[in-house]
Amino acid sequence: MTGETTVRTAVRIHGRSTQRKALRALLDALPHHGGHLLVAGEPGLGRTTLLRWAARSFRAGPVLHLGPGPDGGAHVTVEQLLDTLRAASAAAPVLVCADDAHLWDAPARTALGRAVRRLSTADRVGLLLSVASDRAVAPEFARLPVVHLDPLAPSAAAALLDDATDGVAAPAVREQLLAEAEGNPALLVALARRLSPAELRGHRPLPRPLADAAVLAEVAGGAPSDPSAHARDLLLTVAAAGQTEDGTDVDAGLVHDALRRLRPEPVPGPRADPGPGPRAEPVPEHLVLAGDRLRFRSPLVRRTVHATATPERRRAVHRALAEVLETGGHRLTGLLHRSWSLGGPEPAPASADRPAAVADRLAAVAADGAVPAPHRLRATAYARAAELTADGARRAERYTAAAEQALLAGRPDRARPLLAAARDGAAPAAVRGRAEWVRGVTELRDGPVGDAHQSLLLAASLLAADAPADAAAAALAAADAAWAAGDLSACLATLAPGPPHRTENPAPGSDGPADARIAAAHSAAVVHDHRVGMRALLEGRLDRAGAPLGQVVERGRTEGRPETLLRSAAAALLLGDVDAARRGGARALAAARQLGSDTLVPQALEYLAYAELRAGRHPQARTHAEEGLRTALRTGQRNTAAHHRAVLALAASIEEEPDVVARHVTAALDTARRHGLAQAATLAQWAAARADLGRGRPFDAADRLGLLVLPGPGRGHFAVWRLAVPCFVEAAVLAERHEDAREVLTDFADWAAFGADPQAAAQLARCNALLAPADHADALYRRALDRHDEAGGDFERARTALLYGKWLRRRRRPREARGRLGTALAGFERCGAGVWAAQARGELRALGAAPQGTDTGAPARLGLLTPQQLRIARHVAEGATNREVALALGVSTRTVDYHLRKVFAALGVRSRLELARTVGEAEQAREVRGAGEARRAGSYEKTGAQH
């Protein structure tokens, strides 16, 4: 082995905060005791960069880099290595870095592994090893603690690309580079460096393929070399089979049968461990065999194996896979492999296997709804059919269909380059209109909504002559974009009455999929009714809006298509029918999941979350929004994610989690400002203000809310700002801004009379009570509580009871005040409104009452936990592990660990068993106490009525 000291140079790393934290812990501990870590990741993920960062960051002593000897062998014994390391650490701690240890030969790895095991913590030696995870970890390093490197998150990858290109890459080019690199930083940089300035700026077409064999081999360190011809064929066959599986695992039986067609001689079957038997052969180290499935350890190596194979051998493997799949009745995957066994769209003799014929068959099968296939596979089939199509218009049509399927699969990053390939000025208007429709829907979910509005309007005009029903659906989607942008005039103009639309069927032989064409699944009647009702609603003509929107809601009771069900849920929200909105959203969610339409799942969850929010059921809204945020981010829908973050901020604003509110508000506003999402921005700003109000900061709340609700150019979204008026009136009264509060109540009274918000009538009475003289306020508070009883919803009723209790206490009516405040406290606790419950407890304490949680027993101390801590405590008490709790709540295990330590400290328990006992006792006591409070509340209500 050889060693050298470090010359420290600047190291810039994007992302990797978790990994750097683990390395930092090792470095910080070295002055006191030794330790070791193994950094593992596929080629190109930055193992070497991370080790260099650690070497640069270590200041407590020398840094030694270890490597094999000049000829790759080990030239020192274990004892010599130990003596060297211990001597180096005698005066000061030492950091030892061994990069690419998987490339060392067996004697060198053995020596290093034994040395690691024999080092003690007293030696003050920190050892950092890095190995590639595209192969099995050597046994010598198998027991070391591991820090895994995953692909970069999209934001980190985008920042790296901007650094590498000085930010000059055109948006479309940037998107394609990010999609092609799949989060691999070295591949991303290599792809960017491959492009000329003109290509980078979008002035010239990008090379195809973007990641060719040379680039992939450079990043991967070359294609795997194996002396066995069978192993080489096995690797290539698994790589080729993965082309239809999006790079995931493949059927080992399919691979074996394809190998038999490639080689007439007996083919040994792959198995995990070597052993006796003529047909047994170990699986190459780059592959994993799990049951009857085979996969590459590294997606990059899989791509490299496929790209670097000779064209003849690659086509032969695809031909063998096609024959096996077609024999087994797998039409679409068989045809795809058949197409990959061919060349491009060059002329060929008339035959079933000529490119044009295969392209037609491939497109026809992709359009056949009776053929079971996920949207991702249909997108691949359409794209390959387009590549083999010589006619420009037909090719554009197929690329558009591919983009549509990619969007339905939740991959807008793949849809955009397909739409770019679909551009053809000679294509018919209907084909260009459909491409603009898909482009507009893509931008509506993950881009500037102003751009989406224009694309969808253009789509409607291009489709009007040949596909009027599609044109109407595109126009309605354009109205959705204007709604999201908060542009009322554009929304009304888009919804303007047009000529009646007939329903047309797809032309025979059309490539459009029969099961999931975007929005075309909406019937003409649904689109027409929604359009008419939405415009009437925006014009303030409820008498004309109710009937058509009611028809849309009613169709949601019988329809099974997710698009129609989403329209039903949206119409129900417009009418204020939250129960119908919940039903429509839940059915849309189930239908989207059943169809495998990943892109519609977060939208269905968005409607469910909004319905629960409007009904005052914040915990349920939070549950839907947490899942919706995860799925929106996974499917590349940043706009939908921003709406879910706004809901999460509103839910957290009633709890004792100001940091959570701030985090979600910041993230929602970041996307909302860049993409013009006025609705999401208004909701997020309302959440921030409501958190201020709940924490007793009315001046801050009034300042924030005044910008949203008071007349002026900065007023919030036209359909949302009224929802924030009750909060503003409360904050403004506390901040002595009574005239501002009165100014917005006229509009809010019209909104309450409109009937689209079930809570508005009760909230209006509460607002009037806040502004009324003493001789009128009492009756207004009582009227508000009566209206709350009709509308339901714990949170808003509890807020009114709290304000009424405060009013009664300040007028020296303690007995009545205690009853109202006790009712408010019970309501807040039932809906998890911790920050507002604290206000109610403070008021009760001012009255000399003993609110819940003042005794010193452990069950009462549950009231000291935050809502998140309480959720975690209950899960753990039920026997869940930290990992299971993290999965259930959608947080990291580190977050669970942190909160659980807080829970143990607050409750004074030292084990999970004690925690389970404490929670159980507390829940039992709560049930008993709840029954007593209900009886007392009834008594207080009766007393209040007598007064």
Buried (B, 14 or more C-beta within 10 A) or exposed (E): BEBEEBEEEEBEBBBBEEBBEBBBEBBEBBEEBBBBBBBBBBBBBBBBBBBBBBBBBBEBBBBBBBBBBEEEEBBBEBEBBBEBBBEBBEEEBBBBBBBBBBBBEEBBBBBBBBBBEEBEEEBBBBBBBBBBBBBBBBEBBEEBEBBEBEBBBBEBBBBBBBEBBEEEBEEBBBBBBBBBBBBBBBBBBBBBEBBEEEBBBBEEEBBEEBBBBEBBBBBBBEBBEBEEEBBBBBBBBBBBBBBBBEBEBBBBBBBBBBBBBBEEEEBBBBBEEEEEEEEEBBBBBBBBBEEEBBBBBBBBBBBBBBBBBEEEBBBBBBBBBBBBBBEEEBBBBBBBBBBBBBEEBEEBEEEEBBBBBBBBBBBBBBBBEEBEBBBBBBBBBBBBBBBBBEBEBBBBBBBBBBBBBBBBBBBBBBBBBBBBBBEBEEBBBBBBBBBBBBBBBBBBBBBBBBBBBBBBBBBBBBBBEBBBBBBBBBBBBBBBBBBBBBBBEBBBBBBEEBEEBEEEEBEEEBBBBEBBBBBBBBBBBBBBBBBBBBBBBBEEEBEBBBEBBBBBBBBBEEBEBBBBBBBBBBBBBBBBBBEBBBBBBBBBBBBBBEBBBBBBBBBBBBBBBBBBBBBBBBBBBBBBBBBBBBBBBEBBBBBBBBBBBBBBBBBBBBBBBBEBBBBBBEBBBBBBEEBBBBBBBBBBBBBBBBBBBBBEBBBBBBBBBBBBBBEEEEBBBBBBBBBBBBBBBBBBBBBEBEEBBBBBBEBBBEBBEBBBBBBBBBBBBBBBBBBBEEEEBBEBBBBBBEBBEEBBBBBBBBBBBBBBBBBBBEEEBBEBBBBBBBBBBBBBBBBBBBBBBBBBBBBBEBBEBEBBBEEEEBBBBBBBBBBBBBBBBBBBBEEBEBEBBBEEBEBEBEBBEBBBEBBBEBBEBEEBEBBBBBBEBBEEBBEEBBEEBEEBBEEBBEEBEEE
